[in-house]
Amino acid sequence: MNEGGIVEVRQERNYAPHKNLMIIARDSEQACRPDPQGNPSPAWQSHAAVAMTFTALALEGLANTLGVALCPTWIDTYERKPLDDKFKAIRRLLGINIDWNKHPWSSLTNLIEFRHAMVHPKHELVVEGPFTAAAEHLPEFLDFPLSSVERAMTPENALLAIRTFDDIFDVLYQATPEHTRLAAFHDNTRSSRKLLRS
């Protein structure tokens, strides 16, 4: 290339949002694991919540990216639909069976519910007890009861979320025609240069 010349550069990127979202989810899942001695990680509950929420978001990104690659009218028809409806549409487009009572699809359903609870938080009156015990066996201060959302934020559920994404990704990848896989699953960049004047 001549120095001082004018070059026109064009870059295109097929951005696959699920990749970035899963990096965050995987990092958070790792951060919520207990240490080798079994001691809980600091802020494990927050890390578990991030891992689960971002996995749900990654699945939505995957559904939309794959949907656009498979269906030219996806954005107008499905983009604002609930995530389970998007996967039902993808099932039809790819001709695959989904058994919502078995993993990974049953786990997806639970993940969708968790994501809704995080994105649309609601008040919950949490009641535990009554407890019956001899007075000397009752602790002076009982732990405060956890809400349903807090009970779901566990390292085990964070790991299950990651496995759910990986298993769904594998099913969809195998079912997607080879000529569509690059656009649907991979974040790739192209660039072109044209010398305008030397």
N, C-alpha and C positions, 0 to 999 in steps of 0.2 A: 504494500500500500504506500503511495506517495505521501510524504509528510507535507502538510499544508493543503492537501486536497479536501474536498467536501464529500463526505460520505453520509448517506442516508442509512440509518439503522432502524430496523423494526424488530421488536421482540414480542413473542406471544408466550403466555404461560397458561397451561391447563391446570388451574389451581384445584386441588383435591382437598377440601377442608378437613376431612376426617383425619388426615395425617397429622396436622398440627394439634388438633384436639386430642388425639390419642397420645401424642407425646406428653401433653399435660396430664392426661389421665394416668398413663403408665408411671410417670415420675411421682405423682401423688400416691398411687397404690404402693409403690416402693417405700415412700416416706411413712406410710401408716403401719408398716410391718413392725412387729416386735424385734428387738435386738436378739443376737444369738443366745443370750441368757434368758430370753422370754420376757424381758421388761418391755412395757409398752413404749412406743415411740412418743416423743412429745407431740402434742396436738394431733394424735392419731385420728381422732374423730373428724376433725376438719379435713385432714388429708383424705380420709375415706369418702367424705361427702364430695370433695372436689373430684376424686377419681370416678365416682359413680355418676355425678352430674355431667362431667365432660365426656364420659363414655356414651351417655345417652345423646349428647349433642353430636358426637362423632357419628353415631348411627344415623342421626337425622341428616347430617352432611353426606354420608355415604348414600343414603336413600335418594336424596335430591340429585347428587352427582350421577349416580347410576340411572335414575329416572330420566334425567335430561338426555343421557346417552342413548337410552332405549326408546324414548317417546318424544317426538318433536313438540308436542303440546303439553309436556309435563308441567311447566311453570304455570300455565293458565289453568290446568286441570287439577293438579295435585299438590302444588307447593304449600298451600295453606291448609291442607288436610292434616288430621292427626297422624302421628308417626305409624301407628298400626295400620291405618288405611293406606299409607304409602307402601308399606311392605306387602299388603294384600294386592295392590296394583302391580308391584314388581313381581310378585309370585305369578300373577296372570301373564305378565309380559315375558317372563322367562320360562313359564310352564313348569314351575317347581311346586312341590307340596310343602305346606307348612302345617305342622301339628302344634297348635298353640298350647297344648297340654304337655309338651316335651321340650327339654332344653335343646337348642338355645332360645326357642321362641317363647317358652313360658318365662324364662329369665328376662327376655326383652320386655314382656308385659310388666313384670315387677319393676324393671328399670324405668319404664315409661311412667309408672305411677310415682316412683321416687322423684323423677325429674319434675313432674307436675307439682308435687308437694314442695319442692325447692323453689320453683319458678312462681308458683301461686301459693305462698305460705298462708296458712289458716290457723286461727286460734284452735287449741285443743285443750279441753279440760281432762287432765290425766288423774285418775283415781286408782289407788292401790289399797288393798286391805278390805276389811279390817283384819289385823293380825291378832292372833291369840297365842300368848306365851306367858310363862311365869315372869313376873316383873323383873327378876334378876337377869333374865335372858334377853330382855328387850334392850337394844342399844339406846343410849341417851339421845342420839340424833340419828334418825333414819335417813338413808339416802333419799334425795328427792326423786320422785318417779319420772321416768323418761317418756317423752312423747313417742308416737309411732315413728316419726321421722328420725329422731335421735336413736331409737333402737335399731333402725336399719343401717345406720352409719357405723359399719364394722370393717375391720381389715378383711374378713372373710367375704363380705358382700362386695367390697372393692375389687378383690381378686376375681370373684364371680362375674362382675361387670366386664372386666378385661377379657376373661375367657368367652363371655357371651359375644362381645364384639368380634374376637378372633374367629369364633365358630361360625357366626353369621357371615363374616367376610369370606371365609373359605367356601361356604355353601354358594354364596352369590358369585364369587369369582369362578368357580367350577361351572356354574350354570350359564354364565355370560358368554356369548359368542366371542371367539378370539379376536375378531376385528374390532370389537367394541371395548375390550378390556383396557386398552391404553387410555382411552378417553374417560373411562368410568372409574378406574382404580388408581391411576398413577398421576403424580404431580410432575409434569414435564414442561420443559421450556424449549422454544425454537427461536432462532434469531437469523436475520438476513441482513446483509450489507450490500449496498449498491454505491459504486463510485459515481458521484454526480459530476464532479469536475476535478481535474488533476492540476 
